Amino acid sequence: MDFEFSGPIWYWRGPSPFYFVSVPDEESLDIADQASALTYGWGVIPVRATIGATEFETSLFPKDGLYALPIKLAVRRAEGLGEGDVVSVRMSTVGPN
């Protein structure tokens, strides 16, 4: 499944702080419909994503019935990004190995 969307980077201050971009409602619902075939456990969904010129692999986290895309430090550094910056994301789900 391939997706394109934009959104602001937000910071989660939980026990393991991290930066994310929320996957929009419609895209999250499409992913949720296929989650059982895509997840490798704990509800996370492996993806390949591109922001700017930077491609990376990560896993979507379920959050409040939707999904959040973690934005790795290497991606933020390469693209000069921080909290509140709006990014355009190209993303594809990857089935479990």
VMD Tcl script that draws the C-alpha trace (Angstrom):
set ca {
  {0.00 0.00 0.00}
  {1.38 3.40 -1.01}
  {0.48 6.72 0.59}
  {1.36 10.41 0.32}
  {0.43 12.92 3.00}
  {1.69 16.00 4.85}
  {1.66 16.93 8.50}
  {3.55 18.66 11.30}
  {6.26 16.92 13.29}
  {5.26 16.53 16.94}
  {7.22 15.48 19.99}
  {6.00 12.74 22.32}
  {7.36 13.22 25.83}
  {6.56 9.71 27.08}
  {8.92 7.31 28.81}
  {10.79 6.95 25.51}
  {10.55 10.43 23.91}
  {10.42 10.60 20.11}
  {9.30 12.71 17.15}
  {6.38 11.66 14.94}
  {4.11 12.71 12.08}
  {0.49 11.59 12.37}
  {-0.83 9.47 9.53}
  {-4.15 11.09 8.47}
  {-7.47 9.47 9.35}
  {-8.31 8.00 5.93}
  {-4.84 6.51 5.43}
  {-4.79 5.17 9.00}
  {-8.13 3.45 8.45}
  {-6.87 1.87 5.20}
  {-3.81 0.57 7.05}
  {-5.91 -0.67 9.97}
  {-8.04 -2.70 7.54}
  {-4.89 -4.61 6.50}
  {-3.07 -4.54 9.83}
  {-3.37 -8.25 10.61}
  {-1.51 -9.08 7.37}
  {1.11 -6.34 7.85}
  {2.07 -6.31 11.53}
  {4.91 -8.29 13.04}
  {3.45 -7.83 16.52}
  {2.32 -5.23 19.07}
  {0.24 -3.53 16.35}
  {3.25 -1.88 14.69}
  {3.34 -1.76 10.87}
  {6.69 -1.81 8.99}
  {7.03 0.91 6.32}
  {9.48 2.52 3.93}
  {9.15 6.29 3.89}
  {10.67 9.29 2.13}
  {10.84 12.85 3.44}
  {12.64 15.26 1.13}
  {15.62 13.39 -0.30}
  {15.87 11.02 2.66}
  {14.54 7.46 2.47}
  {14.24 5.36 5.62}
  {12.61 2.29 7.12}
  {10.68 2.32 10.37}
  {7.43 1.04 11.84}
  {4.17 2.89 12.37}
  {2.93 3.00 15.94}
  {-0.79 2.70 16.72}
  {-2.01 5.79 18.59}
  {-5.57 6.68 19.53}
  {-7.05 4.45 16.81}
  {-4.78 5.89 14.13}
  {-1.05 5.59 13.32}
  {2.03 7.72 13.95}
  {5.16 7.69 11.78}
  {8.38 7.96 13.84}
  {10.89 10.44 12.39}
  {14.40 9.20 13.15}
  {17.16 11.57 14.26}
  {19.14 10.81 11.09}
  {16.16 11.91 8.97}
  {15.61 15.08 11.01}
  {19.31 15.98 10.75}
  {19.57 15.22 7.03}
  {16.51 17.34 6.24}
  {17.05 20.04 8.90}
  {13.72 19.30 10.59}
  {12.34 19.94 14.04}
  {9.15 19.98 16.06}
  {6.34 21.85 14.28}
  {7.86 21.64 10.80}
  {5.35 20.43 8.21}
  {6.69 17.61 6.06}
  {5.48 15.79 2.96}
  {5.72 12.03 3.32}
  {5.74 9.25 0.74}
  {5.27 5.91 2.43}
  {4.74 2.24 1.55}
  {3.77 -0.55 3.89}
  {6.09 -3.56 3.99}
  {4.82 -7.04 4.81}
  {6.51 -8.97 7.62}
  {9.46 -11.17 6.68}
}
mol new
graphics top color blue
foreach p $ca { graphics top sphere $p radius 0.5 }
foreach p [lrange $ca 0 end-1] q [lrange $ca 1 end] { graphics top cylinder $p $q radius 0.2 }
display resetview
